[in-house]
Amino acid sequence: MQHMTDQLARWTQATVYPDMWADPADDPRNNEDSPEGELATLLDFLTNYRTTLRMKCEGLDPEQLARRSVPPSTMSLLGLLRHLAEVERDWRNWINEGDPLPKLYGEKDADFDGAVAEQAVVDAAYADLEREQAATDAALAGHPGLGEQVGRERIAIRELMVHRVEEYARHCGHADLLRECVDGRVGQ
C-alpha cells in the first residue's frame, strides 16, 4: 500500500504543458465556443467538472479507486463517485415537493465507508452516478427559469445550479490530490 510519505514521481500525458492532464487539443473539456446566457454557462461548467471527475478516475483499478486519503479520512476517488451520486439524488429532493427519495447508500457517510475495492462496487458507482445525474438534469430541465423557486424550501433554480457547480468543483480538487497520491498523475 502506498503511504503519504512515499514519494511518487509526478507525471502527465501532456506534452505541451507539463502540469496539464492532457494537451489542449486532446482535452474533451476544451470548448471553442463560449456559451450564451447564464443557464448555458452554468451547464457548461457543470459538464466540464463532471468530465474532469471521470478523467481523474479513468485507468484505475478498483483498489486504486478505493484507496483512502490521509487517515482518519475515508475519502477516495470511488467514494467521491458514490458521494456525488448521493448528492445528485439529494438535489432532486430539494426540487420535489413530495416525500424525499431514500438515500442510495444508507446511513450518513455510507457513500464513503462502502467504497470498497470490488469491481461490482465500482461498476455500481458509475451506474448510480450516471443515472442520478440524468434524473436530476431531467428534473431541472422542467424548470428553465433560473429565478423560479421550487420545492418545500422554495429554493431558486439558480442557487441549485450554482451549488451543483460548486460541489463538483470542490470535489474535483479533492480528486486532483487523490489521483496524484495513487499514481503521481497531475494536471488540470
C-alpha positions, 0 to 999 in steps of 0.5 A: 500500500502506498503511504503519504510519505512515499514519494511518487514521481509526478507525471502527465500525458501532456506534452505541451504543458507539463502540469496539464492532464492532457494537451489542449487539443486532446482535452474533451473539456476544451470548448471553442465556443463560449456559451450564451446566457447564464443557464448555458454557462452554468451547464457548461461548467457543470459538464466540464467538472463532471468530465474532469471527475471521470478523467481523474478516475479513468485507468484505475483499478478498483483498489486504486479507486478505493484507496483512502486519503490521509487517515482518519479520512475515508475519502477516495476517488470511488467514494467521491463517485458514490458521494456525488451520486448521493448528492445528485439524488439529494438535489432532486429532493430539494426540487420535489415537493413530495416525500424525499427519495431514500438515500442510495447508500444508507446511513450518513457517510455510507457513500464513503465507508462502502467504497470498497475495492470490488469491481461490482462496487465500482461498476455500481458507482458509475451506474448510480452516478450516471443515472442520478445525474440524468434524473436530476438534469431531467428534473431541472430541465422542467424548470428553465427559469433560473429565478423560479423557486421550487420545492418545500424550501422554495429554493431558486433554480439558480442557487441549485445550479450554482451549488451543483457547480460548486460541489463538483468543483470542490470535489474535483480538487479533492480528486486532483490530490487523490489521483496524484497520491495513487499514481503521481498523475497531475494536471488540470 
